[in-house]
Amino acid sequence: MIGYGVVMLARAWTATRRGVRALAMNPLVLLTLIGGAHNDAIMAGFLVVGIALAVKKHPIWALFFCSCAAR
């Protein structure tokens, strides 16, 4: 989810929409979050997607994902 949210943010903040590529995370951070199976990774994923949806002017879905992160 974090990778998808970062790509959504990159597309929303760039002037040209062609070929936007974003490196989601450092591989060491990815191994720590997934390898440890921490709830923080899930919370961060919901929060990044919620912020990306807020930037894209989808307030209902943004509130939904941010509230899932807070739970």
All heavy atoms as a GROMACS GRO file, in nm:
protein
  529
    1MET      N    1   0.082  -0.120   0.000
    1MET     CA    2   0.000   0.000   0.000
    1MET      C    3   0.086   0.125   0.000
    1MET      O    4   0.048   0.224  -0.060
    1MET     CB    5  -0.092   0.001   0.123
    1MET     CG    6  -0.223  -0.064   0.098
    1MET     SD    7  -0.353  -0.034   0.221
    1MET     CE    8  -0.273  -0.040   0.375
    2ILE      N    9   0.199   0.118   0.070
    2ILE     CA   10   0.285   0.236   0.075
    2ILE      C   11   0.339   0.268  -0.063
    2ILE      O   12   0.340   0.384  -0.106
    2ILE     CB   13   0.400   0.214   0.176
    2ILE    CG1   14   0.344   0.205   0.318
    2ILE    CG2   15   0.502   0.326   0.168
    2ILE    CD1   16   0.446   0.164   0.422
    3GLY      N   17   0.381   0.166  -0.136
    3GLY     CA   18   0.431   0.188  -0.272
    3GLY      C   19   0.325   0.247  -0.363
    3GLY      O   20   0.353   0.338  -0.442
    4TYR      N   21   0.203   0.197  -0.354
    4TYR     CA   22   0.093   0.250  -0.434
    4TYR      C   23   0.063   0.395  -0.397
    4TYR      O   24   0.042   0.479  -0.484
    4TYR     CB   25  -0.030   0.162  -0.416
    4TYR     CG   26  -0.149   0.205  -0.497
    4TYR    CD1   27  -0.150   0.188  -0.635
    4TYR    CD2   28  -0.259   0.263  -0.437
    4TYR    CE1   29  -0.257   0.227  -0.710
    4TYR    CE2   30  -0.368   0.303  -0.511
    4TYR     CZ   31  -0.367   0.284  -0.648
    4TYR     OH   32  -0.474   0.325  -0.722
    5GLY      N   33   0.063   0.425  -0.268
    5GLY     CA   34   0.036   0.561  -0.223
    5GLY      C   35   0.144   0.660  -0.266
    5GLY      O   36   0.114   0.773  -0.304
    6VAL      N   37   0.270   0.617  -0.263
    6VAL     CA   38   0.379   0.705  -0.306
    6VAL      C   39   0.368   0.734  -0.455
    6VAL      O   40   0.390   0.847  -0.499
    6VAL     CB   41   0.515   0.643  -0.270
    6VAL    CG1   42   0.629   0.716  -0.336
    6VAL    CG2   43   0.534   0.642  -0.120
    7VAL      N   44   0.333   0.635  -0.533
    7VAL     CA   45   0.314   0.657  -0.677
    7VAL      C   46   0.197   0.752  -0.701
    7VAL      O   47   0.205   0.842  -0.787
    7VAL     CB   48   0.294   0.524  -0.751
    7VAL    CG1   49   0.254   0.546  -0.896
    7VAL    CG2   50   0.421   0.441  -0.744
    8MET      N   51   0.089   0.739  -0.625
    8MET     CA   52  -0.024   0.830  -0.639
    8MET      C   53   0.016   0.974  -0.605
    8MET      O   54  -0.023   1.068  -0.675
    8MET     CB   55  -0.141   0.787  -0.549
    8MET     CG   56  -0.217   0.667  -0.600
    8MET     SD   57  -0.343   0.604  -0.488
    8MET     CE   58  -0.435   0.747  -0.445
    9LEU      N   59   0.094   0.990  -0.498
    9LEU     CA   60   0.141   1.124  -0.461
    9LEU      C   61   0.233   1.183  -0.567
    9LEU      O   62   0.224   1.301  -0.599
    9LEU     CB   63   0.213   1.120  -0.326
    9LEU     CG   64   0.125   1.109  -0.204
    9LEU    CD1   65   0.210   1.085  -0.081
    9LEU    CD2   66   0.041   1.233  -0.188
   10ALA      N   67   0.320   1.101  -0.622
   10ALA     CA   68   0.412   1.149  -0.726
   10ALA      C   69   0.336   1.194  -0.849
   10ALA      O   70   0.368   1.297  -0.910
   10ALA     CB   71   0.512   1.040  -0.762
   11ARG      N   72   0.233   1.120  -0.887
   11ARG     CA   73   0.153   1.159  -1.004
   11ARG      C   74   0.074   1.286  -0.978
   11ARG      O   75   0.052   1.366  -1.067
   11ARG     CB   76   0.060   1.046  -1.043
   11ARG     CG   77   0.130   0.932  -1.109
   11ARG     CD   78   0.035   0.826  -1.157
   11ARG     NE   79   0.110   0.719  -1.222
   11ARG     CZ   80   0.068   0.596  -1.231
   11ARG    NH1   81  -0.048   0.563  -1.180
   11ARG    NH2   82   0.141   0.505  -1.290
   12ALA      N   83   0.029   1.305  -0.854
   12ALA     CA   84  -0.051   1.423  -0.822
   12ALA      C   85   0.035   1.550  -0.817
   12ALA      O   86  -0.014   1.659  -0.844
   12ALA     CB   87  -0.121   1.404  -0.689
   13TRP      N   88   0.163   1.537  -0.783
   13TRP     CA   89   0.248   1.654  -0.764
   13TRP      C   90   0.340   1.685  -0.881
   13TRP      O   91   0.422   1.775  -0.873
   13TRP     CB   92   0.331   1.639  -0.638
   13TRP     CG   93   0.250   1.659  -0.514
   13TRP    CD1   94   0.136   1.732  -0.502
   13TRP    CD2   95   0.275   1.605  -0.386
   13TRP    NE1   96   0.088   1.726  -0.374
   13TRP    CE2   97   0.172   1.650  -0.300
   13TRP    CE3   98   0.374   1.524  -0.334
   13TRP    CZ2   99   0.166   1.615  -0.167
   13TRP    CZ3  100   0.369   1.491  -0.201
   13TRP    CH2  101   0.266   1.536  -0.119
   14THR      N  102   0.331   1.610  -0.990
   14THR     CA  103   0.415   1.639  -1.105
   14THR      C  104   0.335   1.710  -1.212
   14THR      O  105   0.215   1.692  -1.225
   14THR     CB  106   0.476   1.510  -1.165
   14THR    OG1  107   0.370   1.422  -1.198
   14THR    CG2  108   0.571   1.445  -1.068
   15ALA      N  109   0.404   1.794  -1.288
   15ALA     CA  110   0.337   1.871  -1.393
   15ALA      C  111   0.303   1.781  -1.511
   15ALA      O  112   0.196   1.794  -1.570
   15ALA     CB  113   0.425   1.987  -1.438
   16THR      N  114   0.392   1.691  -1.548
   16THR     CA  115   0.364   1.600  -1.659
   16THR      C  116   0.327   1.465  -1.603
   16THR      O  117   0.386   1.417  -1.508
   16THR     CB  118   0.487   1.586  -1.750
   16THR    OG1  119   0.594   1.533  -1.673
   16THR    CG2  120   0.527   1.720  -1.809
   17ARG      N  121   0.231   1.402  -1.663
   17ARG     CA  122   0.181   1.274  -1.615
   17ARG      C  123   0.247   1.156  -1.686
   17ARG      O  124   0.213   1.042  -1.662
   17ARG     CB  125   0.030   1.265  -1.637
   17ARG     CG  126  -0.044   1.380  -1.577
   17ARG     CD  127  -0.099   1.343  -1.445
   17ARG     NE  128  -0.176   1.456  -1.394
   17ARG     CZ  129  -0.194   1.476  -1.268
   17ARG    NH1  130  -0.144   1.396  -1.181
   17ARG    NH2  131  -0.262   1.579  -1.227
   18ARG      N  132   0.341   1.182  -1.777
   18ARG     CA  133   0.401   1.073  -1.854
   18ARG      C  134   0.515   1.009  -1.776
   18ARG      O  135   0.606   1.076  -1.731
   18ARG     CB  136   0.458   1.125  -1.985
   18ARG     CG  137   0.351   1.161  -2.084
   18ARG     CD  138   0.413   1.202  -2.213
   18ARG     NE  139   0.405   1.347  -2.218
   18ARG     CZ  140   0.485   1.424  -2.288
   18ARG    NH1  141   0.582   1.372  -2.357
   18ARG    NH2  142   0.470   1.554  -2.288
   19GLY      N  143   0.510   0.879  -1.764
   19GLY     CA  144   0.620   0.802  -1.711
   19GLY      C  145   0.664   0.837  -1.570
   19GLY      O  146   0.783   0.841  -1.543
   20VAL      N  147   0.571   0.861  -1.482
   20VAL     CA  148   0.607   0.893  -1.344
   20VAL      C  149   0.646   0.763  -1.273
   20VAL      O  150   0.571   0.668  -1.271
   20VAL     CB  151   0.489   0.959  -1.270
   20VAL    CG1  152   0.524   0.981  -1.124
   20VAL    CG2  153   0.454   1.089  -1.336
   21ARG      N  154   0.766   0.764  -1.219
   21ARG     CA  155   0.812   0.647  -1.144
   21ARG      C  156   0.863   0.694  -1.010
   21ARG      O  157   0.932   0.795  -1.000
   21ARG     CB  158   0.923   0.575  -1.217
   21ARG     CG  159   0.875   0.513  -1.346
   21ARG     CD  160   0.986   0.444  -1.417
   21ARG     NE  161   0.938   0.407  -1.549
   21ARG     CZ  162   0.990   0.311  -1.619
   21ARG    NH1  163   1.092   0.246  -1.573
   21ARG    NH2  164   0.941   0.282  -1.736
   22ALA      N  165   0.829   0.623  -0.907
   22ALA     CA  166   0.874   0.660  -0.773
   22ALA      C  167   0.928   0.537  -0.703
   22ALA      O  168   0.870   0.429  -0.711
   22ALA     CB  169   0.758   0.718  -0.693
   23LEU      N  170   1.040   0.554  -0.637
   23LEU     CA  171   1.093   0.448  -0.555
   23LEU      C  172   1.021   0.454  -0.422
   23LEU      O  173   1.031   0.552  -0.349
   23LEU     CB  174   1.243   0.466  -0.535
   23LEU     CG  175   1.313   0.366  -0.445
   23LEU    CD1  176   1.298   0.226  -0.504
   23LEU    CD2  177   1.458   0.400  -0.430
   24ALA      N  178   0.945   0.351  -0.391
   24ALA     CA  179   0.858   0.354  -0.273
   24ALA      C  180   0.938   0.359  -0.144
   24ALA      O  181   0.912   0.443  -0.059
   24ALA     CB  182   0.767   0.233  -0.274
   25MET      N  183   1.033   0.271  -0.128
   25MET     CA  184   1.102   0.265  -0.001
   25MET      C  185   1.242   0.209  -0.019
   25MET      O  186   1.271   0.141  -0.116
   25MET     CB  187   1.025   0.174   0.096
   25MET     CG  188   0.889   0.224   0.129
   25MET     SD  189   0.803   0.113   0.238
   25MET     CE  190   0.893   0.143   0.386
   26ASN      N  191   1.326   0.237   0.077
   26ASN     CA  192   1.458   0.177   0.084
   26ASN      C  193   1.440   0.028   0.110
   26ASN      O  194   1.356  -0.011   0.191
   26ASN     CB  195   1.534   0.244   0.198
   26ASN     CG  196   1.676   0.198   0.209
   26ASN    OD1  197   1.712   0.094   0.158
   26ASN    ND2  198   1.755   0.276   0.278
   27PRO      N  199   1.516  -0.059   0.046
   27PRO     CA  200   1.498  -0.203   0.069
   27PRO      C  201   1.517  -0.245   0.214
   27PRO      O  202   1.451  -0.338   0.261
   27PRO     CB  203   1.605  -0.266  -0.020
   27PRO     CG  204   1.634  -0.166  -0.124
   27PRO     CD  205   1.611  -0.032  -0.062
   28LEU      N  206   1.604  -0.177   0.287
   28LEU     CA  207   1.622  -0.213   0.428
   28LEU      C  208   1.498  -0.182   0.509
   28LEU      O  209   1.459  -0.260   0.597
   28LEU     CB  210   1.744  -0.140   0.486
   28LEU     CG  211   1.879  -0.182   0.429
   28LEU    CD1  212   1.989  -0.094   0.485
   28LEU    CD2  213   1.906  -0.328   0.458
   29VAL      N  214   1.434  -0.070   0.480
   29VAL     CA  215   1.310  -0.036   0.551
   29VAL      C  216   1.201  -0.135   0.514
   29VAL      O  217   1.124  -0.179   0.599
   29VAL     CB  218   1.268   0.109   0.519
   29VAL    CG1  219   1.133   0.141   0.581
   29VAL    CG2  220   1.373   0.206   0.567
   30LEU      N  221   1.195  -0.172   0.388
   30LEU     CA  222   1.095  -0.268   0.342
   30LEU      C  223   1.112  -0.402   0.413
   30LEU      O  224   1.015  -0.462   0.459
   30LEU     CB  225   1.105  -0.285   0.191
   30LEU     CG  226   0.996  -0.365   0.123
   30LEU    CD1  227   0.863  -0.296   0.140
   30LEU    CD2  228   1.028  -0.381  -0.024
   31LEU      N  229   1.236  -0.448   0.425
   31LEU     CA  230   1.260  -0.575   0.496
   31LEU      C  231   1.224  -0.564   0.643
   31LEU      O  232   1.173  -0.659   0.702
   31LEU     CB  233   1.406  -0.616   0.480
   31LEU     CG  234   1.446  -0.669   0.342
   31LEU    CD1  235   1.595  -0.692   0.334
   31LEU    CD2  236   1.371  -0.796   0.310
   32THR      N  237   1.250  -0.450   0.703
   32THR     CA  238   1.218  -0.433   0.845
   32THR      C  239   1.068  -0.433   0.867
   32THR      O  240   1.019  -0.498   0.960
   32THR     CB  241   1.278  -0.301   0.897
   32THR    OG1  242   1.418  -0.302   0.876
   32THR    CG2  243   1.249  -0.282   1.043
   33LEU      N  244   0.994  -0.361   0.783
   33LEU     CA  245   0.849  -0.353   0.802
   33LEU      C  246   0.779  -0.484   0.771
   33LEU      O  247   0.691  -0.529   0.845
   33LEU     CB  248   0.791  -0.240   0.716
   33LEU     CG  249   0.828  -0.099   0.760
   33LEU    CD1  250   0.774   0.001   0.658
   33LEU    CD2  251   0.774  -0.068   0.897
   34ILE      N  252   0.817  -0.548   0.660
   34ILE     CA  253   0.749  -0.672   0.622
   34ILE      C  254   0.804  -0.791   0.700
   34ILE      O  255   0.730  -0.876   0.745
   34ILE     CB  256   0.761  -0.695   0.470
   34ILE    CG1  257   0.679  -0.588   0.399
   34ILE    CG2  258   0.712  -0.833   0.432
   34ILE    CD1  259   0.687  -0.594   0.250
   35GLY      N  260   0.935  -0.795   0.718
   35GLY     CA  261   0.996  -0.907   0.789
   35GLY      C  262   0.953  -0.913   0.934
   35GLY      O  263   0.938  -1.020   0.992
   36GLY      N  264   0.935  -0.800   0.996
   36GLY     CA  265   0.894  -0.796   1.135
   36GLY      C  266   0.745  -0.811   1.154
   36GLY      O  267   0.698  -0.834   1.265
   37ALA      N  268   0.670  -0.796   1.047
   37ALA     CA  269   0.523  -0.804   1.051
   37ALA      C  270   0.465  -0.711   1.156
   37ALA      O  271   0.381  -0.747   1.237
   37ALA     CB  272   0.476  -0.947   1.072
   38HIS      N  273   0.511  -0.589   1.155
   38HIS     CA  274   0.465  -0.491   1.252
   38HIS      C  275   0.336  -0.425   1.204
   38HIS      O  276   0.314  -0.407   1.086
   38HIS     CB  277   0.571  -0.383   1.274
   38HIS     CG  278   0.696  -0.436   1.335
   38HIS    ND1  279   0.703  -0.474   1.466
   38HIS    CD2  280   0.818  -0.457   1.283
   38HIS    CE1  281   0.824  -0.517   1.492
   38HIS    NE2  282   0.897  -0.508   1.382
   39ASN      N  283   0.255  -0.386   1.299
   39ASN     CA  284   0.132  -0.314   1.266
   39ASN      C  285   0.161  -0.173   1.216
   39ASN      O  286   0.076  -0.111   1.152
   39ASN     CB  287   0.040  -0.306   1.388
   39ASN     CG  288  -0.018  -0.441   1.422
   39ASN    OD1  289  -0.030  -0.527   1.337
   39ASN    ND2  290  -0.053  -0.461   1.547
   40ASP      N  291   0.281  -0.123   1.243
   40ASP     CA  292   0.317   0.010   1.196
   40ASP      C  293   0.319   0.016   1.044
   40ASP      O  294   0.286   0.119   0.985
   40ASP     CB  295   0.455   0.050   1.248
   40ASP     CG  296   0.458   0.061   1.399
   40ASP    OD1  297   0.349   0.074   1.458
   40ASP    OD2  298   0.568   0.056   1.456
   41ALA      N  299   0.357  -0.091   0.979
   41ALA     CA  300   0.359  -0.094   0.833
   41ALA      C  301   0.218  -0.080   0.776
   41ALA      O  302   0.196  -0.009   0.678
   41ALA     CB  303   0.424  -0.222   0.782
   42ILE      N  304   0.123  -0.146   0.837
   42ILE     CA  305  -0.016  -0.137   0.792
   42ILE      C  306  -0.069   0.004   0.813
   42ILE      O  307  -0.132   0.062   0.726
   42ILE     CB  308  -0.103  -0.241   0.864
   42ILE    CG1  309  -0.056  -0.382   0.828
   42ILE    CG2  310  -0.250  -0.223   0.828
   42ILE    CD1  311  -0.118  -0.490   0.913
   43MET      N  312  -0.039   0.061   0.931
   43MET     CA  313  -0.083   0.197   0.962
   43MET      C  314  -0.022   0.297   0.863
   43MET      O  315  -0.091   0.384   0.812
   43MET     CB  316  -0.043   0.236   1.103
   43MET     CG  317  -0.087   0.376   1.140
   43MET     SD  318   0.013   0.453   1.267
   43MET     CE  319   0.175   0.451   1.199
   44ALA      N  320   0.107   0.282   0.834
   44ALA     CA  321   0.172   0.373   0.741
   44ALA      C  322   0.113   0.360   0.601
   44ALA      O  323   0.095   0.460   0.531
   44ALA     CB  324   0.322   0.346   0.737
   45GLY      N  325   0.079   0.240   0.561
   45GLY     CA  326   0.017   0.219   0.430
   45GLY      C  327  -0.118   0.288   0.419
   45GLY      O  328  -0.145   0.358   0.320
   46PHE      N  329  -0.202   0.271   0.519
   46PHE     CA  330  -0.332   0.338   0.519
   46PHE      C  331  -0.316   0.490   0.518
   46PHE      O  332  -0.388   0.561   0.449
   46PHE     CB  333  -0.416   0.297   0.640
   46PHE     CG  334  -0.487   0.166   0.624
   46PHE    CD1  335  -0.471   0.065   0.718
   46PHE    CD2  336  -0.571   0.142   0.516
   46PHE    CE1  337  -0.536  -0.056   0.705
   46PHE    CE2  338  -0.637   0.022   0.501
   46PHE     CZ  339  -0.619  -0.078   0.596
   47LEU      N  340  -0.219   0.539   0.595
   47LEU     CA  341  -0.199   0.684   0.605
   47LEU      C  342  -0.149   0.744   0.474
   47LEU      O  343  -0.198   0.848   0.431
   47LEU     CB  344  -0.102   0.716   0.719
   47LEU     CG  345  -0.091   0.861   0.759
   47LEU    CD1  346  -0.227   0.913   0.806
   47LEU    CD2  347   0.010   0.876   0.871
   48VAL      N  348  -0.056   0.677   0.408
   48VAL     CA  349  -0.002   0.729   0.281
   48VAL      C  350  -0.111   0.730   0.174
   48VAL      O  351  -0.125   0.827   0.099
   48VAL     CB  352   0.120   0.648   0.235
   48VAL    CG1  353   0.160   0.681   0.093
   48VAL    CG2  354   0.237   0.672   0.329
   49VAL      N  355  -0.190   0.624   0.167
   49VAL     CA  356  -0.298   0.620   0.069
   49VAL      C  357  -0.403   0.726   0.102
   49VAL      O  358  -0.455   0.794   0.012
   49VAL     CB  359  -0.361   0.479   0.062
   49VAL    CG1  360  -0.486   0.479  -0.024
   49VAL    CG2  361  -0.261   0.380   0.006
   50GLY      N  362  -0.433   0.747   0.229
   50GLY     CA  363  -0.528   0.851   0.268
   50GLY      C  364  -0.482   0.990   0.231
   50GLY      O  365  -0.559   1.072   0.180
   51ILE      N  366  -0.354   1.018   0.252
   51ILE     CA  367  -0.300   1.149   0.214
   51ILE      C  368  -0.302   1.167   0.063
   51ILE      O  369  -0.336   1.273   0.012
   51ILE     CB  370  -0.158   1.166   0.270
   51ILE    CG1  371  -0.163   1.178   0.422
   51ILE    CG2  372  -0.088   1.288   0.211
   51ILE    CD1  373  -0.029   1.171   0.490
   52ALA      N  374  -0.268   1.061  -0.009
   52ALA     CA  375  -0.270   1.068  -0.156
   52ALA      C  376  -0.412   1.095  -0.207
   52ALA      O  377  -0.431   1.173  -0.300
   52ALA     CB  378  -0.215   0.939  -0.216
   53LEU      N  379  -0.510   1.032  -0.147
   53LEU     CA  380  -0.648   1.056  -0.189
   53LEU      C  381  -0.694   1.196  -0.152
   53LEU      O  382  -0.773   1.257  -0.225
   53LEU     CB  383  -0.741   0.951  -0.127
   53LEU     CG  384  -0.726   0.810  -0.186
   53LEU    CD1  385  -0.803   0.709  -0.102
   53LEU    CD2  386  -0.774   0.807  -0.329
   54ALA      N  387  -0.646   1.250  -0.042
   54ALA     CA  388  -0.680   1.388  -0.006
   54ALA      C  389  -0.621   1.486  -0.105
   54ALA      O  390  -0.687   1.584  -0.143
   54ALA     CB  391  -0.630   1.419   0.135
   55VAL      N  392  -0.499   1.459  -0.150
   55VAL     CA  393  -0.437   1.547  -0.250
   55VAL      C  394  -0.512   1.540  -0.382
   55VAL      O  395  -0.525   1.640  -0.452
   55VAL     CB  396  -0.287   1.508  -0.269
   55VAL    CG1  397  -0.227   1.574  -0.390
   55VAL    CG2  398  -0.209   1.543  -0.144
   56LYS      N  399  -0.565   1.422  -0.414
   56LYS     CA  400  -0.640   1.404  -0.539
   56LYS      C  401  -0.786   1.447  -0.528
   56LYS      O  402  -0.865   1.422  -0.617
   56LYS     CB  403  -0.630   1.259  -0.584
   56LYS     CG  404  -0.490   1.220  -0.627
   56LYS     CD  405  -0.484   1.077  -0.669
   56LYS     CE  406  -0.534   1.069  -0.810
   56LYS     NZ  407  -0.514   0.938  -0.872
   57LYS      N  408  -0.822   1.512  -0.415
   57LYS     CA  409  -0.956   1.567  -0.394
   57LYS      C  410  -1.065   1.460  -0.384
   57LYS      O  411  -1.172   1.471  -0.443
   57LYS     CB  412  -0.994   1.666  -0.505
   57LYS     CG  413  -0.892   1.774  -0.531
   57LYS     CD  414  -0.905   1.884  -0.433
   57LYS     CE  415  -0.825   2.003  -0.483
   57LYS     NZ  416  -0.724   2.049  -0.400
   58HIS      N  417  -1.037   1.356  -0.307
   58HIS     CA  418  -1.136   1.253  -0.274
   58HIS      C  419  -1.150   1.249  -0.122
   58HIS      O  420  -1.097   1.160  -0.055
   58HIS     CB  421  -1.093   1.116  -0.326
   58HIS     CG  422  -1.081   1.108  -0.475
   58HIS    ND1  423  -1.190   1.111  -0.558
   58HIS    CD2  424  -0.972   1.100  -0.556
   58HIS    CE1  425  -1.149   1.103  -0.683
   58HIS    NE2  426  -1.017   1.097  -0.684
   59PRO      N  427  -1.222   1.346  -0.063
   59PRO     CA  428  -1.221   1.360   0.083
   59PRO      C  429  -1.284   1.244   0.159
   59PRO      O  430  -1.237   1.209   0.267
   59PRO     CB  431  -1.297   1.489   0.107
   59PRO     CG  432  -1.383   1.507  -0.013
   59PRO     CD  433  -1.307   1.447  -0.127
   60ILE      N  434  -1.388   1.183   0.106
   60ILE     CA  435  -1.455   1.074   0.178
   60ILE      C  436  -1.361   0.955   0.191
   60ILE      O  437  -1.346   0.898   0.299
   60ILE     CB  438  -1.586   1.034   0.107
   60ILE    CG1  439  -1.681   1.153   0.098
   60ILE    CG2  440  -1.651   0.916   0.177
   60ILE    CD1  441  -1.725   1.209   0.231
   61TRP      N  442  -1.299   0.916   0.079
   61TRP     CA  443  -1.206   0.803   0.083
   61TRP      C  444  -1.082   0.837   0.164
   61TRP      O  445  -1.027   0.750   0.232
   61TRP     CB  446  -1.168   0.758  -0.057
   61TRP     CG  447  -1.279   0.682  -0.123
   61TRP    CD1  448  -1.357   0.724  -0.227
   61TRP    CD2  449  -1.325   0.553  -0.088
   61TRP    NE1  450  -1.449   0.627  -0.258
   61TRP    CE2  451  -1.431   0.521  -0.174
   61TRP    CE3  452  -1.289   0.460   0.008
   61TRP    CZ2  453  -1.499   0.401  -0.167
   61TRP    CZ3  454  -1.356   0.339   0.014
   61TRP    CH2  455  -1.461   0.311  -0.073
   62ALA      N  456  -1.038   0.962   0.159
   62ALA     CA  457  -0.922   1.004   0.238
   62ALA      C  458  -0.952   0.990   0.387
   62ALA      O  459  -0.869   0.939   0.463
   62ALA     CB  460  -0.884   1.148   0.203
   63LEU      N  461  -1.069   1.034   0.429
   63LEU     CA  462  -1.108   1.019   0.570
   63LEU      C  463  -1.119   0.872   0.611
   63LEU      O  464  -1.080   0.834   0.721
   63LEU     CB  465  -1.240   1.090   0.596
   63LEU     CG  466  -1.234   1.242   0.602
   63LEU    CD1  467  -1.374   1.300   0.608
   63LEU    CD2  468  -1.152   1.285   0.722
   64PHE      N  469  -1.170   0.792   0.520
   64PHE     CA  470  -1.183   0.649   0.549
   64PHE      C  471  -1.047   0.585   0.574
   64PHE      O  472  -1.027   0.515   0.673
   64PHE     CB  473  -1.256   0.578   0.434
   64PHE     CG  474  -1.258   0.429   0.448
   64PHE    CD1  475  -1.345   0.369   0.538
   64PHE    CD2  476  -1.175   0.349   0.372
   64PHE    CE1  477  -1.347   0.231   0.553
   64PHE    CE2  478  -1.176   0.212   0.386
   64PHE     CZ  479  -1.263   0.152   0.476
   65PHE      N  480  -0.952   0.608   0.483
   65PHE     CA  481  -0.820   0.545   0.496
   65PHE      C  482  -0.742   0.603   0.616
   65PHE      O  483  -0.673   0.529   0.686
   65PHE     CB  484  -0.740   0.560   0.367
   65PHE     CG  485  -0.776   0.455   0.265
   65PHE    CD1  486  -0.864   0.483   0.163
   65PHE    CD2  487  -0.722   0.328   0.272
   65PHE    CE1  488  -0.898   0.387   0.070
   65PHE    CE2  489  -0.755   0.231   0.179
   65PHE     CZ  490  -0.844   0.260   0.078
   66CYS      N  491  -0.753   0.733   0.639
   66CYS     CA  492  -0.684   0.791   0.756
   66CYS      C  493  -0.744   0.741   0.887
   66CYS      O  494  -0.673   0.721   0.985
   66CYS     CB  495  -0.688   0.943   0.748
   66CYS     SG  496  -0.578   1.009   0.621
   67SER      N  497  -0.876   0.721   0.890
   67SER     CA  498  -0.937   0.667   1.011
   67SER      C  499  -0.900   0.520   1.032
   67SER      O  500  -0.887   0.475   1.145
   67SER     CB  501  -1.088   0.684   1.008
   67SER     OG  502  -1.145   0.608   0.904
   68CYS      N  503  -0.880   0.447   0.923
   68CYS     CA  504  -0.832   0.309   0.937
   68CYS      C  505  -0.690   0.308   0.994
   68CYS      O  506  -0.654   0.219   1.070
   68CYS     CB  507  -0.833   0.237   0.802
   68CYS     SG  508  -0.997   0.192   0.746
   69ALA      N  509  -0.610   0.406   0.957
   69ALA     CA  510  -0.474   0.417   1.010
   69ALA      C  511  -0.475   0.450   1.160
   69ALA      O  512  -0.391   0.403   1.235
   69ALA     CB  513  -0.395   0.522   0.934
   70ALA      N  514  -0.573   0.528   1.202
   70ALA     CA  515  -0.579   0.568   1.342
   70ALA      C  516  -0.634   0.457   1.432
   70ALA      O  517  -0.614   0.458   1.551
   70ALA     CB  518  -0.667   0.692   1.357
   71ARG      N  519  -0.703   0.363   1.375
   71ARG     CA  520  -0.765   0.257   1.454
   71ARG      C  521  -0.660   0.166   1.503
   71ARG      O  522  -0.631   0.112   1.589
   71ARG     CB  523  -0.864   0.182   1.370
   71ARG     CG  524  -0.936   0.074   1.445
   71ARG     CD  525  -1.070   0.049   1.382
   71ARG     NE  526  -1.126  -0.073   1.431
   71ARG     CZ  527  -1.208  -0.078   1.534
   71ARG    NH1  528  -1.241   0.031   1.597
   71ARG    NH2  529  -1.257  -0.190   1.574
   0.00000   0.00000   0.00000
